[in-house]
Amino acid sequence: MRKLIVLSTSLFFVSYASAQKYSAKTGKVTFEASVPLFDDIYAQDDNNVAVINADTGDMASVSVVKNFHFKTKLMEEHFNESYAETAKYPKTTFKGKIANFDKTKLTASPQKYTVQGTLNFHGVDKAVTSAATVYAKDGKIYMQGGFVVKPADYNVTIPKMVTKKIAENVNVEYNYILIKQ
């Protein structure tokens, strides 16, 4: 299974081969779906792979869904088996573009950008828009941002007995340090 994911990840990024690309293999992606008075629902993946075509602003990322870790193993188990169904949908991907991206204008001062693209989670493709901060330092590109998704938009079924314990809007945040390839 791991070889299949590596192969599909390689094919996913093949269109970036001839461009000036920057990539991260240890990008951090988190999500939070907490509601007041109940357990925090927070997970983090420290192995998100991302790539940016510095010539065009095109970008892509992929996470192995089982790489999202929660503070409790039971919550992680429920997420993987019941909500994300990781046996059926082992990865989540994003393909998009950083609007008005110009690598030559990056400085050590963070600049605001808009990222638009398609997030695939749970077998569903959905357009997302993200506010991002991007800057360059020591030959690397630093990028962080976030967006909001709704589990229902990705056909994630939440049992009635726990609907009050899980937020309707899930906050997703990402943080990359991209190195020139």
N, C-alpha and C positions, 0 to 999 in steps of 0.2 A: 504494500500500500504506500509506504514511504517513497519507493522508487517511482510509483505512478504520480505522486504529488510533485516530486522533484522534476520529472519529465514534463508534466503539464505546466509547471511554473516556468520551466525553460522555454517551452513553446509560447507561453503567454507573453514573454518579454522579447521574443525573437524580432519583432518589428522595430525594436530600439537598437539593433546591433550596429547599424552604420552611423548613428548619430553620436554627438557628444553626450554621453549619459553619465548620470550620477546615481548611485544606488545605496541602499541601506539593507542590511540583512538582520539587523537587530532593532528595527523600528518598534516603538511602543504604541499600542492602541488600547484604549480603555473604553468601557461603557458602564453607565450607571442607570439603573432603573428603580431607584429607591423611592419610597414614599414615607412621609412622617409616621412615626409610631411603630414601624415594622423593621425587620432586619434590613441592613444595607444590602442592596443588590449591586455589587461592583465587581468587575472582572478586568483582568489585564493580560495582554499578550505582549511579551517582550521579544518576539521573534517574527514580527511582521516584515515582509520583504517588500521594498518599494523601489521604484526606478523613475527617474525624471529624464526626459529628453531635453537637455538644456538649450537646444536650438529652437524648439517649438513650444515648450511648456507642456507637452503631453506627459502624462504620468499614469502609473499603474501600481497597484499593490495587491498582495495576497496574504491571507492569514489561514493557517490551519486552525479550524474552529476549536479543536480540543486543546489548543495552546492557550486559550483564555482560562485563567485560574482565578478562583474565588477564595474568599477567606475560609469557607467551610467546604469540605469534600462532598457533603450531601447536596449542597446547593449546586456545586459543579456537576455532580452526577445527574441531578434533575435537569439542569440546563442542557447537558449533552444528550441525554436520552429522550426527554419529553419535549423540549422547546426547540432546540437547534437541530435535533435529529442528526447528529454528526456521522452516524453510520451511513446515512443516506446522502447527506450534504456535508462532506468533510472540509470544504474550504469556503471562504468568502473572498470575493475579489472586488476591486474598484478599478475602473478605467475612466480617465477623464483628462482634463486640460486645465492648466493654471491660466486664467484669462490675463491677457496683456503681459505675459511673462517675457522679460528681456534680461538674460543672464548678465549682460554687460552693464546693467544699471543696478545690480545688487551691490550693497555695501554692508558694513558691519552693523548698520542701523536697521532694525526690523522694519519691513514694509508690508502693508496689507494688500492681500490679493483675494480674488474669488476663485474657487476651484469648482468646476462643474463636471459632472460625469455620471456614471452608472455604477451603482452598488449592487452586487449580486450576493444575496444571503438567502439561505433556505430554498435555493432554486429559483428565486424571484429576482428579476432585474428591475431596478427602480432608479429614476433620476434623483440625484442629490446635489445640493449646493452647499459649499462650505466656505466659511471665512477662514483665511489662513494668514499667518505671519511668516515671512521668508526673509532670510538674510544670508550673507556669505562671510566666512571668516576662516582664515588659515587654509584656503583651498577647498573648503567644504561648504555645502549648502545646508542650512538649518531650516526646517519647516515644521510648523505646528499649527493646529487648528481643530475645528470641531464642527459637528452638525447634529441634527436631531432626526431620529427615525421612529416609526411606530411599528411595533411587532405585528399588528394586524395587516400592515401593508406588505409584509413578507410571509403571509399565511402562517404565522406562528399562532398556534392555538393555546390560549391560557385558560386553564380550568376555572369555572365560576367560583369555586371555593377559595381561590387565591387572587382573583382579579383586583381586589382592593389592596393587595400587598405588593403589586408590581405596577410601576408607573406606566401610563399610557404613552408617554414620550420618553424615549431612551436617548440619553446624551452620549455621543460618541466623540472621543478626542484622540488625536494622533500626534506623534512627536517623532521626527526623523532627523538623523544626521546623515546626510548623503555624501558619499565620497566619489570622486571622479574615477571612472573605469577606463 
